[in-house]
Structures are given as C-alpha cells and as structure tokens.
Amino acid sequence: MSDPVLTPSRRNLLVGALGLASPVLFGDLASRPAWADPATPRGVYTPTFFTGPEWRVLNALVDRLIPADEMGPGALEAGVTEFIDRQMNEPYGHGSIWYLEGPYREAPPELGYQLGLTPRDLYHHALPEIDRQARAKHGRQVADLDAPARDALLQSLQHDELRLGDVPSGTFFGQLLQNTREGYFCDPVYGGNRQMAAWRMIGFPGARADFMDWVEQYGRHYPYPPVSIRYR
C-alpha cells in the first residue's frame, strides 16, 4: 500500500478503505462541489481527556492525515479530534473489549495487537514523546512545524522509525490513522463528521430509515441529503 502521508490524494485512500458502492447509485461525486453545504461554525471544543500539550500534538498530526482541499473539509474542520477525545472516555478508550493479557510477542500484524496498552495509554505514552523528539530534532514543537516536516514525522511513525518508549511507532500510527478515519466518516452524533460534510463529499445517504422506493431504481441519482442518527 502506498504511504497515506505522501500520496497527493489521501482522501482517495480513506474513501477506498470504506468499500463504497458505485457512484452511479449516489450520483457523480466529481460533478458537484464537496463544500456545497458548508459546516456551520461551532464553538471551540475543550478536550476532557487529552492534556493541553497532547491536544496540540494530536491536532497537528491529524491535520496532515486529512488536510482540507477543494474536495472537502480536512480532519480538523470535520471535528476528528473531538471524536477521538470523546472516544477515549468511552469503553473503547479503556480497551474494554480488547484482550490485553500477555504474553506479548513481536509478531506480524495478522496475529493481532500485541501490547497491554489501551487506546488511552497509547495516546498518553506516544504524544508527549513525539513532541519531545520534535523539539530535540527541530527545536520546535510538533504544532509549530511546517506541513512538510509534519509529513516527514508521520512517515517516520508509519515505518516504525521512532522510539516512543514502550509503544512501537508503527502501532501508534495505525491507531491514529484508524481513529482519524472513524472520526471523519462517523455519524455526527459521535462528535466527528460535522454537518455530515464527509458524507456529502462521497454521496453517502446516512441513516435514512427507508430506501424501499429506491431499491429497483438502478442507475438513478439519489437526490436527498444525508441524515444523521438524530435525523438532522
């Protein structure tokens, strides 16, 4: 797989990961602007899990995984970091359904997660260490690095080239990328995908209760906007 932090079309990578249906069903995505229904401005979100310094690092990294462009909003505009912060206070963040007992071995990804750390632990261990290494190398915090430097940092994380204490950097990168994808395409009820902008971008109809009138209308453009679980 190509490097998501290096390719010019990271959004295609994220969309492809969803296994989306044919655009014929949902309309021609390229024929309408992704910002046709721009997100309504919201107040500044105050994190409840991440510390202030961790929050700055998280925002700086996520911003480069899905930057804003002419196709649609970036991760920050979509509320991805709010989604991640909220998830860390849910059972998911505590690893409630993860198997975290030993033995822990170096093993290929196909054999599953091999650490005793919850998602909360991964972020608390990795983010301060990433910032420390950025200061040591560049003399600046991650949030103060320019885009190319942050891209290079993400690439180093992805290829397991940094030491983050007990956390393999490749493992943390995978966690961060997965949570970024989830926050970008989730239902807005969970804090991400503000105003369903990501759904509008890809033509996803959301949580509509009834598609019976459209089951056999092959090849027709679906004209209705997406709907959240909250039906707005």
C-alpha positions as CSV (number, residue, x, y, z in Angstrom):
1,M,0.0,0.0,0.0
2,S,1.3,3.5,-0.8
3,D,2.1,5.9,2.0
4,P,-1.0,7.8,3.0
5,V,1.1,10.7,4.3
6,L,2.9,11.1,1.0
7,T,0.4,10.5,-1.8
8,P,-1.3,13.5,-3.4
9,S,-4.8,12.0,-2.9
10,R,-5.0,10.9,0.7
11,R,-8.8,11.3,0.6
12,N,-9.0,8.6,-2.1
13,L,-7.2,6.3,0.3
14,L,-9.7,6.9,3.0
15,V,-12.7,6.6,0.8
16,G,-11.3,3.4,-0.7
17,A,-10.9,1.9,2.7
18,L,-14.7,2.1,3.2
19,G,-15.5,-0.2,0.2
20,L,-18.1,2.3,-1.1
21,A,-20.8,1.4,-3.5
22,S,-20.7,2.5,-7.1
23,P,-21.0,6.3,-7.5
24,V,-23.8,5.7,-10.0
25,L,-26.1,5.0,-7.1
26,F,-25.2,8.1,-5.1
27,G,-24.6,10.4,-8.0
28,D,-21.5,11.7,-9.8
29,L,-19.2,12.8,-6.9
30,A,-17.0,14.8,-9.2
31,S,-19.9,16.8,-10.7
32,R,-20.7,18.7,-7.5
33,P,-18.6,20.6,-5.0
34,A,-18.0,18.9,-1.7
35,W,-18.4,22.2,0.1
36,A,-21.9,22.7,-1.4
37,D,-23.3,22.7,2.2
38,P,-20.5,24.1,4.4
39,A,-20.3,23.2,8.0
40,T,-21.9,25.6,10.4
41,P,-19.3,27.3,12.7
42,R,-19.1,25.7,16.2
43,G,-17.7,26.8,19.4
44,V,-14.2,25.9,20.4
45,Y,-14.1,22.3,21.8
46,T,-12.4,21.8,25.1
47,P,-10.9,18.3,25.5
48,T,-11.8,16.3,28.5
49,F,-9.2,13.5,28.1
50,F,-6.1,15.0,26.4
51,T,-3.9,17.5,28.2
52,G,-3.3,20.9,26.5
53,P,0.1,19.9,25.1
54,E,-1.2,16.5,23.9
55,W,-4.1,18.2,22.2
56,R,-1.8,20.5,20.2
57,V,0.2,17.5,19.0
58,L,-2.9,15.5,18.1
59,N,-4.4,18.4,16.1
60,A,-1.1,19.0,14.3
61,L,-0.8,15.3,13.2
62,V,-4.4,14.7,12.3
63,D,-4.4,17.9,10.2
64,R,-1.8,16.3,7.9
65,L,-3.6,13.0,7.6
66,I,-6.6,14.6,6.0
67,P,-5.9,18.2,5.1
68,A,-8.6,20.4,3.7
69,D,-8.7,20.8,0.0
70,E,-11.1,21.7,-2.9
71,M,-12.9,18.4,-2.5
72,G,-13.9,18.7,1.1
73,P,-13.1,19.6,4.7
74,G,-10.0,18.5,6.5
75,A,-9.9,16.4,9.6
76,L,-9.9,19.4,11.9
77,E,-12.8,21.0,10.1
78,A,-14.7,17.7,10.4
79,G,-14.2,17.5,14.2
80,V,-12.0,14.4,14.1
81,T,-10.0,15.4,17.2
82,E,-13.2,16.0,19.1
83,F,-14.4,12.5,18.1
84,I,-11.1,10.9,19.3
85,D,-11.2,12.8,22.6
86,R,-14.7,11.7,23.3
87,Q,-13.9,8.1,22.4
88,M,-11.1,8.0,24.9
89,N,-13.7,8.4,27.7
90,E,-15.9,5.6,26.3
91,P,-15.4,1.9,26.9
92,Y,-13.4,1.8,23.6
93,G,-10.8,4.1,25.0
94,H,-10.4,1.9,28.1
95,G,-10.0,-1.1,25.9
96,S,-12.9,-2.8,27.5
97,I,-13.3,-5.4,24.7
98,W,-9.6,-5.7,23.9
99,Y,-7.6,-8.7,25.0
100,L,-4.7,-7.1,26.9
101,E,-3.2,-10.0,28.8
102,G,0.2,-11.4,27.9
103,P,2.4,-12.9,26.7
104,Y,3.4,-10.1,24.4
105,R,5.5,-11.0,21.4
106,E,6.9,-9.4,18.3
107,A,4.5,-10.8,15.7
108,P,3.2,-9.9,12.2
109,P,0.0,-7.7,12.1
110,E,-2.1,-10.7,11.1
111,L,-1.7,-12.1,14.6
112,G,-3.3,-9.1,16.2
113,Y,-2.5,-6.5,18.8
114,Q,0.5,-7.5,21.0
115,L,0.6,-4.8,23.7
116,G,-1.0,-4.4,27.1
117,L,-1.9,-0.8,26.5
118,T,-5.4,0.6,26.0
119,P,-6.1,3.3,23.3
120,R,-5.9,5.8,26.2
121,D,-2.5,4.5,27.1
122,L,-1.2,4.6,23.6
123,Y,-2.1,8.3,23.2
124,H,-0.8,9.3,26.6
125,H,2.5,7.5,26.0
126,A,3.1,8.5,22.4
127,L,2.0,12.1,22.0
128,P,4.4,13.7,24.6
129,E,7.3,11.6,23.3
130,I,6.6,12.6,19.7
131,D,6.6,16.3,20.8
132,R,9.9,15.8,22.8
133,Q,11.6,14.3,19.8
134,A,10.4,17.1,17.5
135,R,11.9,19.6,19.9
136,A,15.2,17.7,20.0
137,K,15.4,17.5,16.2
138,H,13.9,20.7,15.0
139,G,14.0,23.0,18.1
140,R,10.2,23.4,17.8
141,Q,7.1,21.6,19.0
142,V,5.1,19.5,16.5
143,A,2.4,22.1,16.3
144,D,4.9,24.7,15.2
145,L,6.4,22.5,12.4
146,D,5.5,23.3,8.8
147,A,3.5,20.8,6.7
148,P,6.5,19.0,5.1
149,A,8.1,18.5,8.4
150,R,4.9,17.1,9.9
151,D,4.5,14.8,6.9
152,A,8.1,13.5,7.4
153,L,7.3,12.9,11.0
154,L,4.2,10.9,10.2
155,Q,6.2,8.9,7.7
156,S,8.7,8.0,10.3
157,L,6.0,7.0,12.7
158,Q,4.3,4.8,10.0
159,H,7.6,3.0,9.2
160,D,8.4,2.4,12.8
161,E,11.5,4.5,12.7
162,L,10.9,6.4,16.0
163,R,11.2,5.1,19.5
164,L,8.2,6.0,21.7
165,G,9.2,4.3,24.9
166,D,7.1,1.1,25.1
167,V,4.9,2.0,22.1
168,P,6.1,0.9,18.6
169,S,5.7,4.0,16.5
170,G,4.0,2.0,13.7
171,T,1.4,0.7,16.2
172,F,0.6,4.2,17.3
173,F,0.4,5.4,13.7
174,G,-2.1,2.7,12.9
175,Q,-4.2,3.7,15.9
176,L,-4.1,7.3,14.9
177,L,-4.9,6.7,11.3
178,Q,-7.8,4.3,12.2
179,N,-9.3,6.8,14.7
180,T,-8.9,9.6,12.1
181,R,-10.8,7.6,9.5
182,E,-13.5,6.8,12.1
183,G,-13.9,10.4,13.2
184,Y,-14.0,11.7,9.6
185,F,-16.8,9.3,8.4
186,C,-18.7,8.6,11.6
187,D,-22.2,9.8,12.4
188,P,-22.1,13.3,13.7
189,V,-23.7,12.2,16.9
190,Y,-20.2,10.9,18.0
191,G,-18.5,14.3,17.5
192,G,-16.9,13.9,14.1
193,N,-18.1,14.4,10.5
194,R,-19.5,17.8,11.4
195,Q,-22.6,18.7,9.4
196,M,-22.2,15.4,7.6
197,A,-19.7,17.1,5.3
198,A,-17.7,13.9,4.7
199,W,-20.9,12.0,3.8
200,R,-21.9,14.8,1.4
201,M,-18.5,14.6,-0.2
202,I,-18.8,10.9,-1.0
203,G,-22.5,10.8,-1.6
204,F,-23.4,8.7,1.4
205,P,-27.1,8.9,2.4
206,G,-26.5,8.3,6.1
207,A,-29.0,6.7,8.4
208,R,-32.3,7.1,6.5
209,A,-34.8,4.6,7.7
210,D,-36.4,3.6,4.4
211,F,-34.9,3.1,0.9
212,M,-37.7,0.8,-0.4
213,D,-38.7,3.3,-3.1
214,W,-35.2,3.2,-4.5
215,V,-34.3,-0.5,-4.4
216,E,-35.1,-1.1,-8.1
217,Q,-34.3,2.4,-9.5
218,Y,-31.0,1.3,-11.0
219,G,-28.6,4.0,-12.2
220,R,-30.7,6.9,-10.9
221,H,-29.2,9.7,-8.9
222,Y,-30.3,9.6,-5.3
223,P,-31.3,13.2,-4.7
224,Y,-31.7,13.5,-0.9
225,P,-29.1,14.8,1.5
226,P,-27.6,12.6,4.2
227,V,-29.4,12.1,7.5
228,S,-27.8,11.6,10.9
229,I,-29.0,9.2,13.6
230,R,-30.6,12.3,15.1
231,Y,-32.4,12.9,11.8
232,R,-30.9,16.3,11.1
